[in-house]
Amino acid sequence: MCGIVGYIGKREASPILVEGLSKLEYRGYDSAGVAIIEKEDIKTTKCKGRLLNLQEKLEETPIKGNIGIGHTRWATHGEPSDRNSHPHSNEDETISVVHNGIIENYLHLREWLTSKGYKFVSETDTEVIPHLVNYYYKGDLLQAVMAATSKMEGSYAIGVVCSKEPDKIVAVRKDSPLIVGLGEDEYFIASDIPAVLNHTRDVYLLNDREYVLMTKDGVKLFNEEGEEVNKEIYHVTWNADAAEKGGYEHFMLKEIHEQPKAIKDTMTSRIIPGKSITLDEINITKEEIENINKIYIVACGTAYHAGIVGKYVIEKLARIPVEVDIASEFRYRNPIVDKNTLMIVISQSGETADTLAALREAKAQGARVIAVTNVVGSSVSREADDILYTWAGPEIAVASTKAYETQLIAMYIIGLFFAENKGTVSKDELEDLKNEMLSLPEKAEECLKHKEVVQKFASKTYMHKDMFFLGRGLDYAVAMEGSLKLKEISYIHSEAYAGGELKHGPIALIEKGTIVIALATQEDLFEKMVSNIKEVKTRGANVLALALEGHEEVEKTVDSAIYIPKVNPLFAPLLSVIPLQLYSYYSAVQKGCDVDKPRNLAKSVTVE
Ligand code: F6R
């Protein structure tokens, strides 16, 4: 949560910082601010609300200078307000700090600093940082930041400027992402790559507790012992357009339309007819696969829903028992893990605090961990034993769409890979499944064509306050994802239920006009699902059904129907989720919601 940026170079810092923040707004957007060194002083402008408010303020009263830091906030400690916005400074405003993360011992530090005469003006945890740096400052900003961070517990990516050393930015990360952009005679820090992509594609991906000292002459990196560190430059291969709207009204709509390509990219070089599945960054041996006695798939939100599909797929194909856990639950429930346990963590950002903590917990207990992530160099990718990157490209909309699709592909790849190694699926069947997978991008493209039916249904239903999503088997997993999408961007309350579970309680809520979205793509469960649909229809529900082509008879039972291309039902989630994503999108648009930046949410949840 929160995005930080920093710039040092020859150009005016203010527009570069604001532009960088605009690329990080997905990380938080309840307030924003910048601190720029103007001549020998730090000038700060910050305010509650969207970045636009900050931009207006900076237009009214520009700050001139070539060195500065910026922040876009998702409030944790202290309500969104001008006072709680970053950057925060020490009392005489000679030191200014932007921070992403949580200082867990801030209350203790605040008391201690108060006893030393320091005065606090905000309710944030962050404000202890400039005061601590001030406390340790003896003429060397880097040394002072090192001393200050040695007292800080929790997670942080921070950028610091000091008017007594007006030619420097010092930065460091621990458990919160931070990269360094290397331009021509100009340098950047940022929470994420898109913030610097308009200026450079060469970056350093920092490790925890690596300190950055940036001047106009270059960047030096140090470890916590103060020794200089040499680091490889990571060259970003995707370009800035990937993080732009490209003519779409919203990032979410663009990302929904990018799904066929994302699916294809994630399969490329991994799924090849006639060839064994090769996974470059997974080094697990055939023997180790045979010894796995249990798999935990651990993730949060949408990634957790991809994990539920993963359970069905891996159990079916590789016959290994799989448990799916919400990361925040897994980490505290003392799970049974040993050296034959495999954990698969799924995380688009690779920075979700709970997922990372669950990964560490499992590793500490001896499990092997595979990370499925979309961000190269992210924390989960560094800490896991093996990595399967999802090549979705940058996902900017807060609501996850294309990352989910690629996470599903990752689940199929892992399922097939294990099945191939264990011999649980015949060679012919394996080839059929691979060929079927390769047809998915085209079929996903077909699903995008349902836009009009979906839009029409959304225009009739967007004023409803409650809805239900029903499904059996894999359809139930997709129902959960459809329900989450609807909640998060259109603020319509919805529940997902397993079709068979309906009569054990929730059916009491069905009355005339209740909206029910019923998924019926699983051939072997189709008739049972139709019975469930009849149960809600009899009680007056207005039903939209999703079925495979060839099952047009469902129309006799429902009010509207959408058909997805015929596919092996194992892969149906990839296709059936698309109309559901479009449905939540058009419902949100009809309601006038801020689709890409839903209230109270942030894309990357780096706090517990
Ligand atoms: C929903 C959504 C969230 C994320 C969740 C996990 O649309 O985006 O539920 O899926 O916060 O995030 P990652 O995958 O980055 O760990």
Boltz pocket constraint, residues with backbone or C-beta under 6 A from the ligand:
constraints:
  - pocket:
      binder: B
      contacts: [[A, 300], [A, 301], [A, 302], [A, 303], [A, 304], [A, 346], [A, 347], [A, 348], [A, 349], [A, 350], [A, 351], [A, 352], [A, 355], [A, 398], [A, 399], [A, 400], [A, 401], [A, 484], [A, 485], [A, 488], [A, 602], [A, 603], [A, 604], [A, 605]]
      max_distance: 6.0
